[in-house]
Amino acid sequence: MKKKRLEIEYTFDFELIGIISSAKGYKLAWEINLALSARLVKQVDLIIEQKITQMLLIPTIHLKMK
């Protein structure tokens, strides 16, 4: 049987920044807020479960616009 593949190009209207740190999330967000006059706030953690009994936990912090 012949397989068909759907290819889609996604466009997003945001920028994603990843930060790796040994600091706790709330402490890091507080320091960034002070240094950059930003308004980072804690969001519910994103949990992705895969079929092969693995779970990926992604802590999330969201920038609130003024």
C-alpha positions as CSV (number, residue, x, y, z in Angstrom):
1,M,0.0,0.0,0.0
2,K,1.3,3.4,-0.9
3,K,1.8,5.9,1.9
4,K,1.1,9.6,1.7
5,R,2.9,12.1,3.9
6,L,1.4,15.5,4.8
7,E,4.1,18.2,5.2
8,I,3.1,21.5,6.8
9,E,5.2,24.5,7.4
10,Y,4.1,26.2,10.7
11,T,4.5,29.9,11.3
12,F,4.5,31.3,14.9
13,D,4.2,34.8,16.1
14,F,6.4,34.6,19.1
15,E,10.0,34.0,20.1
16,L,11.1,31.1,22.4
17,I,14.0,31.4,24.7
18,G,15.5,28.5,26.7
19,I,17.5,29.0,29.8
20,I,19.3,26.3,31.7
21,S,20.1,27.2,35.4
22,S,20.6,25.5,38.7
23,A,18.5,28.3,40.3
24,K,14.9,27.6,41.2
25,G,12.4,28.9,38.7
26,Y,10.8,31.5,40.9
27,K,14.3,32.9,41.9
28,L,15.5,33.0,38.3
29,A,12.3,34.7,37.1
30,W,12.6,37.3,40.0
31,E,16.2,38.1,39.0
32,I,15.3,38.4,35.3
33,N,12.3,40.7,36.2
34,L,14.7,42.9,38.2
35,A,17.4,43.0,35.6
36,L,15.2,43.5,32.5
37,S,12.1,45.2,34.0
38,A,10.1,42.2,32.7
39,R,7.0,40.6,34.2
40,L,7.7,36.9,34.2
41,V,5.0,34.8,36.0
42,K,4.8,31.1,36.7
43,Q,2.4,29.0,34.6
44,V,1.2,25.5,35.1
45,D,4.0,23.0,34.2
46,L,3.6,21.3,30.8
47,I,3.6,17.4,31.1
48,I,4.1,15.3,27.9
49,E,3.4,11.6,28.2
50,Q,4.7,9.3,25.6
51,K,3.6,5.8,24.7
52,I,6.8,4.2,25.9
53,T,6.2,4.9,29.6
54,Q,8.3,8.1,29.7
55,M,7.1,11.4,30.9
56,L,8.6,14.8,30.1
57,L,8.0,17.6,32.6
58,I,8.5,21.2,31.2
59,P,8.4,24.0,33.8
60,T,7.0,27.1,32.1
61,I,7.2,30.8,32.9
62,H,5.2,33.3,30.8
63,L,6.0,36.9,30.1
64,K,2.9,39.0,30.8
65,M,2.7,42.1,28.6
66,K,2.1,45.4,30.3
